[in-house]
Amino acid sequence: MAQAAAAERADLSAAYVKLISAEGHVFHVERKCAVVAGTIRAMLAGEFREASGEIRFPEISTPILERVIRYFHHKVKWSNSTSPPPEFPIEPEFALDLLMAANYLDC
Amino acid sequence: MATRRKFVIKSFSAMNRYDGSQIQETWVNLRTAIESILGGLDCGKMSFEQLFRFAYNLVLHKHGRMLYDGVQKLIRAHLESTVAPAVAGAPAEHVLAMLRDQWTQHVSKTKMISDLLTHLDRSFVTPHSMLRVRDMSLVEFRNSVLNHADVSERVSTQLLETVAASRNGEETDRSLIRGTLSMLVQLGVGSMSVYESVFEERFLAESESFLKTESADFLAANTCSDYLRKAEARIVEERTRVWEYLTDLTGQRLRAVVERCLIAEHTNTLVDMRSGAIAMMDEGKLEELATMYRLFSMVRATVTFDMPVRVAGRETGATVTRSCTPLTVLRERFQRHIESRGVTLVSDTEEAKNPVKFVETLLDMRSKFAVIVETCFFGDKEFLRAMKEAFEFFVNMDGRCAQFLCLFLDAEFRQGFKTKAPEEIDETLSAVVTAFRFIKDKDVFESHYKLLLQRRLLSNRSVSDDAERTMIIKLKAECGPQFTSKLEGMFADLTSSRKQMLEFRKDTGSSRSVAVDATILTTVHWPSLSEEACRLPASVQPVADTFRDWYLAKHTGRRLEWATSQGTAEVSMLCAARRYELVVSTFQMCLLELFNAAETLTFERIRTDTGISVPELKRHLISLCTPAARVLIKGKKGKTITDDEEFTVNLKFKSAKIRNRIKLVTLRSALGAGAAESGGVPEQVVMARKNQMDAAIVRIMKARKTLMHAELVNETIRILCHRFTPKPADVKARVEHLIDRDYIARSADDRRRYDYVA
């Protein structure tokens, strides 16, 4: 039982990654969503510390990272969809920071 | 809504943090990291995010150039200080392995570094259209390691030596070669120049000299079939080499070299050598021929070939050098070979005397070469055509083939088919039809066939009626109903005659001393019927008259003539108290009837009484006097007959059988005599051709109204070519004839133009 639980946890850790914001908020994100960002994909695939599945972003604040993650899901949901995707809502006050984050994360 | 924050644009305070010292600090951090990556240290402790952010910030603050140059310097320093000496210092046999190891490491390090510097690629390299970090790193490797004085040449030599070893059958590390070659391709960074200069050029040159030497040596010492096997194995091996470690492009180039060296350059030798293609055809080495065809058909390169020049169907002995593919060479030689074999057959005077043997040889030849085309050349259309042309060439050299085919069929119909199964008969007939296809002058065939068919039908000597009809059907399928309509008419005449005779017997009763069995023939269907006539004996004449009266009463408006040169009669003879029945020709019946009145008669007497022409009479008399028959006894010994020669009835006639068929001797000149003259075309055929040409010309002119001379001639030849090929001069003669007869007229304004006269 314990083994099975451990294996399940391992599976989960393989399927999910931790994204940690500047303020220390931990987001558990599905790996397939996180790799929408080219930078994250490179981090996870490389031989660096991030390959363990935990990525810290000391320059991205919680609200920005939250919206970024929302965008990941939006993107995954609507990619390969036949109908045109709805517009992704962006509040104007986050627009600039989101832009910077997007440039940084390559997504 | 109240909780909603006001929209504020923040000042870029973060950017301000990066002043000179910070930049320096960031770069030092980054440099340390890259150095440890290059040094092969474990990176598990380093944060990708941090390094990435450093690089990102440097680029963001317009220090991309510094970063790029710095990284380039680091990589170069690393390659020059550690990698290049390692590779250059490796002993010759290990240089490839060492290079591959270093290369693999370098690629993975490059990948790590370029991942960190993604933003540099994106925001600095691309806008400045410089080499991306990855490519820059590869170029550095090329410059520092591959182009090292002690590396490039040794790598190249090692590669070629390994290939040479594998060609000599030694086991080699293929993955090492493949890895090295793929490295050379990648080091070209988008071009193949590195691969080509370090490997391909020398490889192809090396391959060429190797294959040339190998093939020349092997061919000098072995037979053609051995060589083909060897060459095929070599080609397969080289093809394997291509997909094992060469690029597709090299594959194509190598293939061209292989084909040129192994096949194209030896084409003429392979075909003509003592164990070559020609010998294979003769010896029936089908498998080897098939191999040759397979190999030849792969080659697209051209070779020079000395093609014999032919003027009007005759070899002149001169040759022209042409450039064509090996397959064409093989095909040309194949065609010439058939032709030369055919010409030998046609000009062989021994064969010329025996039509059956001649045709059998011809059919054998055809089926043999058909098998070769089918199994060795895989039914190649071009080869089929070459074969057809070759056969047409020698079959039409004189008119004998058509005649011999007919004589062959005649012999088969009279004798051969007696013992054959229907399938065999069908096979023979089909074979004859295929040979018939080669004959251009189909009308010559028809005229001979008709004559022989008539002889068979009227003397009732055909073995199988079914076979006769099958042949007609085959000819019909080949040449259309027009061709066979007369032949079919002959059969129809026989059928209706049988019916008429039944009616005649019913109407008149059969109580007569002489029974008549008449065959009513339509004149146009039967060739040469009423050439010879004779006086019927008094005992026979009334019966003939009865039949004539009966027939003309039934069918008014017809003319009935007795063709006494045809037909047979059964007469009975009493000799030494035994009764014999003799089956004789009508002429013989007439002359034997004379001996009822006298035992001995002179030749002159017989001639005047029967009215038969001299040569025919002699022929029929001699037939009765032969040692086999001996019905009459000639006065003098010898073969000639003089006018006062006396003939006596042989009263001591003896035979084991009651019924005796008297065989007619054939006059020596009867067969083939007419054909030998006038280029093999019999007189009747020449006449028929004139009529056909007239008809064709008139038909064309009627449809076209006005036509140029050349067009008219071409059109006429085209229409008639399935029966015979008219000479343009002949057509011209007929056109003039038709002008004389006012069917067509020369146009008033253009002498070369004809108008149809309605």
Interface residues (C-beta under 8 A of the other chain):
Chain A: G38 T39 A42 M43 A45 G46 E47 F48 R49 E50 A51 I55 R56 F57 P58 E59 P92 E93 L96 D97 Y104 D106
Chain B: R5 K6 F7 V8 I9 K10 A14 C43 G44 K45 M46 S47 F48 E49 L51 F52 R53 Y56 M112 D115 T118 H119 R122
